[in-house]
Amino acid sequence: MVSSEALLRLTVAALMYATGESQADLGRGLGLSQGQVSRKQSGGSGGSSWTLADLDRLSAHYGIPVSDLFCGVDHAVKCLPVRRRADTIGGLQTTITVDTPQR
């Protein structure tokens, strides 16, 4: 079973991916530095943890209730308001055109 802390880190990573945010972007939204976000996302013995105050800020930032942050990654991403979703989830779309030989 995944710990609540690990589930929250996975959920935050998925929300960042779905919104196209970097750690620096999320930090600006929460009033944290990129380094602070990195440490919270790293967890472990050298990292710091997300606090209850952080949970409230994450909830407000992403526009979803705090409880939805702990209902699983897929659930949290589905709860994101449409206006918060990136146009292209996870990156840029590339259109590949096929060159046809000239006759």
Secondary structure as a PSIPRED ss2 file (coil, helix, strand):
# PSIPRED VFORMAT (PSIPRED V4.0)

   1 M C   1.000  0.000  0.000
   2 V C   1.000  0.000  0.000
   3 S C   1.000  0.000  0.000
   4 S H   0.000  1.000  0.000
   5 E H   0.000  1.000  0.000
   6 A H   0.000  1.000  0.000
   7 L H   0.000  1.000  0.000
   8 L H   0.000  1.000  0.000
   9 R H   0.000  1.000  0.000
  10 L H   0.000  1.000  0.000
  11 T H   0.000  1.000  0.000
  12 V H   0.000  1.000  0.000
  13 A H   0.000  1.000  0.000
  14 A H   0.000  1.000  0.000
  15 L H   0.000  1.000  0.000
  16 M H   0.000  1.000  0.000
  17 Y H   0.000  1.000  0.000
  18 A H   0.000  1.000  0.000
  19 T H   0.000  1.000  0.000
  20 G C   1.000  0.000  0.000
  21 E C   1.000  0.000  0.000
  22 S C   1.000  0.000  0.000
  23 Q H   0.000  1.000  0.000
  24 A H   0.000  1.000  0.000
  25 D H   0.000  1.000  0.000
  26 L H   0.000  1.000  0.000
  27 G H   0.000  1.000  0.000
  28 R H   0.000  1.000  0.000
  29 G H   0.000  1.000  0.000
  30 L H   0.000  1.000  0.000
  31 G C   1.000  0.000  0.000
  32 L C   1.000  0.000  0.000
  33 S C   1.000  0.000  0.000
  34 Q H   0.000  1.000  0.000
  35 G H   0.000  1.000  0.000
  36 Q H   0.000  1.000  0.000
  37 V H   0.000  1.000  0.000
  38 S H   0.000  1.000  0.000
  39 R H   0.000  1.000  0.000
  40 K H   0.000  1.000  0.000
  41 Q H   0.000  1.000  0.000
  42 S H   0.000  1.000  0.000
  43 G C   1.000  0.000  0.000
  44 G C   1.000  0.000  0.000
  45 S C   1.000  0.000  0.000
  46 G C   1.000  0.000  0.000
  47 G C   1.000  0.000  0.000
  48 S C   1.000  0.000  0.000
  49 S C   1.000  0.000  0.000
  50 W C   1.000  0.000  0.000
  51 T C   1.000  0.000  0.000
  52 L H   0.000  1.000  0.000
  53 A H   0.000  1.000  0.000
  54 D H   0.000  1.000  0.000
  55 L H   0.000  1.000  0.000
  56 D H   0.000  1.000  0.000
  57 R H   0.000  1.000  0.000
  58 L H   0.000  1.000  0.000
  59 S H   0.000  1.000  0.000
  60 A H   0.000  1.000  0.000
  61 H H   0.000  1.000  0.000
  62 Y H   0.000  1.000  0.000
  63 G C   1.000  0.000  0.000
  64 I C   1.000  0.000  0.000
  65 P C   1.000  0.000  0.000
  66 V H   0.000  1.000  0.000
  67 S H   0.000  1.000  0.000
  68 D H   0.000  1.000  0.000
  69 L H   0.000  1.000  0.000
  70 F H   0.000  1.000  0.000
  71 C C   1.000  0.000  0.000
  72 G C   1.000  0.000  0.000
  73 V H   0.000  1.000  0.000
  74 D H   0.000  1.000  0.000
  75 H H   0.000  1.000  0.000
  76 A H   0.000  1.000  0.000
  77 V H   0.000  1.000  0.000
  78 K H   0.000  1.000  0.000
  79 C H   0.000  1.000  0.000
  80 L C   1.000  0.000  0.000
  81 P C   1.000  0.000  0.000
  82 V H   0.000  1.000  0.000
  83 R H   0.000  1.000  0.000
  84 R H   0.000  1.000  0.000
  85 R C   1.000  0.000  0.000
  86 A C   1.000  0.000  0.000
  87 D C   1.000  0.000  0.000
  88 T C   1.000  0.000  0.000
  89 I C   1.000  0.000  0.000
  90 G C   1.000  0.000  0.000
  91 G C   1.000  0.000  0.000
  92 L C   1.000  0.000  0.000
  93 Q C   1.000  0.000  0.000
  94 T C   1.000  0.000  0.000
  95 T C   1.000  0.000  0.000
  96 I C   1.000  0.000  0.000
  97 T C   1.000  0.000  0.000
  98 V C   1.000  0.000  0.000
  99 D C   1.000  0.000  0.000
 100 T C   1.000  0.000  0.000
 101 P C   1.000  0.000  0.000
 102 Q C   1.000  0.000  0.000
 103 R C   1.000  0.000  0.000
